[in-house]
C-alpha cells in the first residue's frame, strides 16, 4: 500500500468516526476542544496503522528494533542501585565468614575484603548510567583534605578511568563481584593439578 492510498484510507476513517456536535454547541469552545482532541487521537491512530503496516512489510527490521527496545527496557528496570551493591558486599562477606579459613577461596576473600575496606573508608564512587551502573574506587575519601586528593595534577589522567573500575552492575547483578564469589568455598591452593589434596591427613589407628 502506498503512502497516498494510506492517507486516503485514514481520511475515510476520520470522516466515518468523527463525532457529531449538536447544533446549539457548534462554533463554541466545546466543539473546538472536541475537534482538537479528536485530531490528536486520529494522528496517533494513523501512526499506529502505518507502524503495523511497516512491521508486516519489514519483519526482520521490526524484530531487530523490537528486541533492542525490549532489552533497553529490561536494562532500565533491572539496573542495580548503590544500596544494592553495598548490601551485596555485606552478604558476600557473611558468606565468606561462614566458611573455614583453610577451605576459603583467597581470591574471593581478597576481593570482598578490598570492597569492604573501601566502603568503610568512603572511597567507592557509584555512577548510575540508567541502563547500567559503574563502581570505581577513589584513592582518597570524598572530603579528604590531603594535597594529593585536591591537586588536579596529581590525579590520574582521564584516559585511565577504566583502571579504577571495580564492578559493573547490569541486568540485576554485579559482574565482577559475582565472578569473584564463584567457588568461594573452594581453596585452589589446597589441591594438586590431579585433584589430590596437597596435605594428606593421616588416619590414626583405633585402640
C-alpha positions in Angstrom: 0.0 0.0 0.0 1.4 3.4 -1.0 1.5 6.5 1.2 -1.2 8.2 -0.9 -3.6 5.2 -0.5 -2.9 5.0 3.2 -3.7 8.7 3.6 -6.9 8.3 1.7 -8.0 5.3 3.8 -7.1 7.3 7.0 -9.2 10.2 5.8 -12.2 7.9 5.2 -11.7 6.5 8.8 -11.6 10.0 10.2 -14.7 11.1 8.4 -16.5 7.9 9.4 -15.7 8.0 13.2 -15.9 11.8 13.7 -18.4 12.6 16.4 -21.3 14.9 15.6 -22.0 18.0 17.7 -25.4 19.4 18.5 -26.4 22.5 16.6 -26.6 24.6 19.7 -22.9 23.8 20.6 -21.4 24.3 17.1 -18.8 27.0 16.9 -18.3 27.1 20.7 -15.3 26.2 22.9 -16.6 22.7 23.5 -16.6 22.0 19.7 -13.1 23.4 19.3 -11.8 21.3 22.2 -13.5 18.2 20.8 -12.0 18.7 17.4 -8.6 19.3 18.9 -8.7 16.1 20.9 -10.2 14.1 18.0 -7.4 15.3 15.7 -4.7 14.2 18.2 -6.5 10.8 18.5 -6.5 10.3 14.8 -2.9 11.3 14.4 -1.9 8.6 16.8 -4.2 6.1 15.0 -2.6 6.9 11.7 0.9 6.4 13.1 -0.2 3.1 14.7 -1.7 1.8 11.5 1.4 2.8 9.5 3.6 1.1 12.1 1.7 -2.1 11.8 2.0 -2.0 8.0 5.7 -1.4 8.2 6.0 -4.4 10.6 4.3 -6.6 8.1 6.4 -5.3 5.2 9.8 -5.5 7.0 9.6 -8.2 9.7 13.4 -8.5 10.2 13.8 -4.8 10.8 10.8 -4.8 13.1 12.2 -7.7 15.1 15.6 -6.0 15.5 14.1 -2.8 16.8 11.6 -4.7 19.0 14.5 -6.7 20.5 16.5 -3.5 21.0 13.6 -1.8 22.7 12.8 -4.8 24.9 16.5 -5.1 26.0 16.7 -1.4 26.8 13.6 -1.6 29.0 14.9 -4.7 30.9 18.2 -3.0 31.4 16.5 0.1 32.7 14.2 -1.8 35.1 16.9 -4.2 36.4 19.7 -1.6 36.8 21.1 -2.2 40.4 21.5 0.7 42.8 24.3 1.8 45.1 22.5 0.5 48.1 22.1 -2.9 46.4 25.8 -3.0 45.8 26.7 -2.3 49.4 24.2 -4.9 50.6 25.7 -7.5 48.2 29.2 -6.8 49.7 27.9 -7.4 53.2 26.1 -10.5 52.1 29.2 -11.9 50.4 31.3 -11.0 53.4 28.9 -13.0 55.6 29.0 -16.0 53.3 32.8 -16.0 53.4 32.8 -15.8 57.2 30.7 -18.9 57.4 33.5 -20.9 55.5 36.6 -22.1 57.3 39.8 -20.2 56.5 41.6 -23.3 55.2 39.0 -24.0 52.5 38.1 -20.4 51.8 39.0 -19.1 48.3 41.7 -16.5 48.8 40.8 -14.6 45.6 37.2 -14.3 46.8 38.3 -13.2 50.3 40.7 -10.6 49.0 38.2 -9.1 46.6 35.4 -8.8 49.2 37.8 -7.5 51.8 39.0 -4.8 49.5 35.5 -3.7 48.8 34.6 -3.8 52.5 37.6 -1.6 53.3 36.7 0.8 50.5 33.1 1.0 51.7 34.2 1.8 55.3 36.7 4.4 54.1 34.1 6.0 51.7 36.3 5.6 48.7 33.7 4.0 46.5 32.2 6.1 43.7 29.0 4.8 42.1 27.8 6.2 38.7 24.2 5.3 37.8 24.1 5.4 34.0 20.4 4.4 33.8 21.0 1.2 31.8 23.9 0.0 33.9 26.0 1.2 36.9 29.7 1.7 37.2 31.5 1.4 40.5 35.0 2.8 40.8 37.4 3.2 43.7 38.9 6.6 44.7 42.4 6.8 46.0 41.2 9.2 48.8 37.8 9.8 50.5 35.5 12.5 49.1 36.1 15.1 51.7 39.8 14.4 52.2 42.0 17.4 53.0 45.2 16.0 51.7 47.1 17.8 49.0 47.2 14.7 46.7 43.4 14.4 46.9 42.7 18.0 45.9 45.6 18.7 43.4 44.4 18.4 39.8 47.9 17.5 38.5 48.2 14.6 41.0 45.1 12.9 39.7 45.2 10.1 37.1 44.7 11.1 33.5 41.1 10.8 32.3 42.1 8.2 29.7 42.9 5.8 32.6 39.4 6.0 34.2 38.8 2.3 33.4 41.6 1.2 35.8 39.7 2.4 38.8 36.5 0.5 37.9 35.9 -2.3 40.4 32.5 -3.5 39.3 29.7 -3.1 36.7 26.0 -3.6 37.6 23.8 -4.8 34.8 20.7 -7.0 34.4 20.2 -7.0 38.2 23.7 -8.3 39.2 27.2 -7.2 39.8 29.6 -8.8 37.2 32.9 -8.7 39.0 31.5 -9.5 42.4 29.6 -12.4 41.0 32.7 -13.7 39.3 34.9 -13.3 42.4 32.4 -15.3 44.5 32.3 -18.3 42.2 33.6 -21.3 44.2 34.2 -19.1 47.2 34.2 -22.2 49.4 37.0 -23.9 47.4 40.6 -23.1 48.1 42.6 -23.9 44.9 45.9 -23.9 46.8 44.6 -26.9 48.8 44.6 -29.2 45.7 47.1 -30.6 43.3 46.5 -30.5 39.5 45.5 -34.2 39.5 42.7 -33.4 42.1 44.5 -34.9 45.1 44.9 -32.8 48.3 48.3 -31.3 48.9 48.3 -32.2 52.6 47.2 -35.7 53.3 45.8 -36.4 56.7 47.0 -39.5 58.5 44.4 -41.8 59.9 45.1 -42.6 63.5 44.6 -46.3 64.3 41.9 -47.3 66.7 42.8 -48.9 70.0 
